[in-house]
Amino acid sequence: MSNDAVRLHRLDEVVRKQREIFSSHCLHNQTVAEIACRTGLRPRQLERRLAKAVYKLCKQMDGEPLSWWERLF
């Protein structure tokens, strides 16, 4: 597998996990502890990921573009 293919595969995994975390918490009303247990993340890591996702979504829904550094994290 080429370097670009490996990066693309890793990016796909990260996006899928982020989507799973967000939908589990916001749409399926699962607790942070339940999701952390299932994903193998610590609860604090999970809370940070949720906070970042909500922040970015709210900002974009208000019509504001993300800064270059916000797109990286």
C-alpha positions in Angstrom: 0.0 0.0 0.0 1.4 3.4 -0.9 1.9 6.1 1.7 -1.0 8.2 0.4 -3.3 5.1 0.5 -2.3 4.5 4.1 -3.0 8.1 5.1 -6.4 8.0 3.3 -7.3 4.8 5.1 -6.3 6.2 8.5 -8.3 9.4 7.8 -11.3 7.3 6.9 -11.1 5.4 10.2 -10.8 8.6 12.2 -13.8 10.2 10.5 -15.9 7.1 11.0 -15.0 6.9 14.7 -15.8 10.6 15.1 -19.2 10.2 13.4 -19.9 7.1 15.5 -19.1 9.0 18.8 -21.2 12.0 17.9 -24.3 10.0 16.7 -24.1 7.7 19.7 -24.1 10.5 22.1 -26.4 13.1 20.4 -28.8 10.8 18.5 -28.9 7.6 20.5 -28.6 9.3 23.9 -25.7 7.0 25.1 -23.6 8.2 28.0 -20.0 9.1 27.7 -19.1 6.1 29.9 -21.0 3.7 27.5 -19.3 5.1 24.4 -15.9 5.2 26.1 -16.2 1.5 27.0 -17.3 0.5 23.5 -14.6 2.6 21.7 -11.7 2.1 24.0 -11.2 5.8 24.7 -11.0 7.3 28.1 -14.1 9.4 29.1 -12.0 12.6 29.1 -10.8 12.0 25.5 -14.3 11.3 24.5 -15.6 14.5 26.0 -12.9 16.5 24.2 -13.8 15.0 20.9 -17.5 15.7 21.4 -16.8 19.3 22.4 -14.6 19.9 19.3 -17.3 18.3 17.0 -20.1 20.4 18.5 -18.0 23.6 18.4 -17.1 23.1 14.7 -20.7 22.2 13.7 -22.2 25.2 15.5 -19.7 27.5 13.9 -20.3 26.2 10.4 -24.1 26.2 10.9 -23.8 29.9 11.7 -22.2 30.4 8.4 -18.7 31.0 9.7 -15.8 29.3 8.0 -13.4 27.3 10.1 -10.0 28.8 10.5 -7.0 26.9 9.1 -6.0 25.6 12.5 -9.6 24.5 13.4 -9.6 22.3 10.3 -6.5 20.5 11.6 -7.9 19.5 15.0 
